[in-house]
Amino acid sequence: MSNPPKQQQRSRMVAAEDDPWISVSLLAEHTFCPRAGVIQHESQEEDTGEEQFHSGRGRVRTYYALEEIQKALSMWRKRTLWAVGALFGSVVFYGLGAILVRLSLGSSPSQRPPYAAQLSACSSTCCCLVPVSLLLSVICGFLWLNVYLSHYRPAVRAIASIPDPNHTSSQPVNWWALLNAGFESRRLSEALRYPRWRLVGCPWRILVKGDLRIPVFRKRPSRGTTGERLYQQHYARMAAYCHLLEVCEGAESPYSIIMYGHSHNGITVPNQPGTRKTFHDSLLATRKTISALGRVDPPSPHHLNKCSACPHSWRDRDTGQSVCGERFTWRPPNIRDEWDR
């Protein structure tokens, strides 16, 4: 008696032939705000597994592969050795030149060698190169030490840890701890597609270990605890990634991981029935909104506080226009309004 309702639950998700393809990023944006979803759809941006507007000013280089760190260490080591060699050569040539110049100047003018003037100029040049080479040696050495202390040592010293696949509550995780526990980080060459639901998505990374396929998403960096808070759109996105991996690769995806900004810290999102229902409802709502474009646009949000921090509502300082305002012919509130008062 329980099979008919389950079959009916599945059948409502099947897309018609004329239904649009829905990307996971579009799904997440629409879950946050239908108008944001429309903007995402019309921009035709592909899903990259990173929250939109993730990259900003003052971006900090963060390594997610030990090979990248070792490559950076090798580069700065070579540059440091080159700078030290230049410093040593400058000191040696300056010393030899100074001795030869002193000897040549001690003789009578008629007995001075014809290259005395050139030797003096070369010695002066080497004297100028000494502080430059010293500065370069210090800078390159400092950058090598920074990569070693800030990136390499935390990566190799992270204690291996694997979340329980059956956990039901979110758990904090560390990127290096997962890799040291045997997970392999993989990037997809192309997006995952599920034609039956017309769903397409590409996680930022996939952690592989045995039959496990754990999708990883990178959340935009934010200041304070707000940057670590998860919302409905995040749960819908992560459940969608898990579903794509299960149906496209036949793997187990009991949970997903959200990384915080440019850090190596994140949190798991268990693939629970409630999370999957959020994903299913959001997919149906997104499909309905996109199918109706051209006939009707989604209304403005019921809670305008969503608009305050939305990047689509940020207005240009010169024109005073925003992407959302121009698309839907209105003036959405923005947090910068408080700054301008």
Secondary structure, DSSP 4 states (H G I P E B T S, - for coil): --HHHHHHHHHTTPPPTTSPPEEHHHHHHHHH-HHHHHHHHHHTPPP-SB-TT---TTPPP---SHHHHHHHHHHHHHHHHHHHHHHHHHHHHHHHHHHHHHHHHHS-GGGS-TTHHHHHHHHHHHHHHHHHHHHHHHHHHHHHHHHIIIIIHHHHHSPP----TT--S--EEEHHHHHHTT-EEE--SS-EEETTTTEEE--SEEEEETTEEEEEEEEPP-SGGGGG---HHHHHHHHHHHHHHHHHH--B--EEEEEETTSSEEEEEE--HHHHHHHHHHHHHHHHHHHTTTT-PPPPPSSTHHHHT-GGGPPPTTT---HHHHHHTS----THHHHH-
